[in-house]
Amino acid sequence: MPYTRLAAAADIAAEKSLAVTHDGRKLLICHSAGAFYVIDNRCSHAEEPLECGRVRAGWIACPVHGARFDLASGAAMNPPARTPIATYPTRIADGWVEAELD
């Protein structure tokens, strides 16, 4: 599968995120615990955007109800969320965050 270039890695500070849209798909690039992750920008519980959520130690918290998700696996870490969020294989190539979206 080909990787899609999404954003410059230098544009995303540690423990922060950047919302991007690619082909109508709303994604969130997260930089946490020294790694980059690409996830769907949508909480599986409240269907709300995750882009304003707190990013720490490999997880993101939904800004609406506080549900946390593991950035690597997408697993819901606490209620009220029970369903995982989508994650995508991610790499850094030539200073760009790229993800395998298909």
C-alpha positions, 0 to 999 in steps of 0.5 A: 500500500502506498503512503500519503504525505500529510504534513511536515513533521516539524509543524507538530510539536511534542504532545500536540496534534494537527487536524488534516483532511485528505480526500474528504477524510478527517484525520488527526496527526498526533505527536506523542511519546517521541512518535507520530500517529495518524487517527480518525479525527472522531471520538467513537463515543460522542462522534465529536472531533478529537482535535482539541483533545489533550495528547499525552504519553501515547494517548488522546483524550476526547475534549467532550467527555474525557474518553481516552484512546491509545494512539498506537492501537486506537483502543478505548482506555476508559468509559464512556468510550468502548469502541476503538478509533481507526488508526493508520500505519504512519512513518516519517519520510524526508521530514514529512508525516505519511500514512497508509490510508487505503 
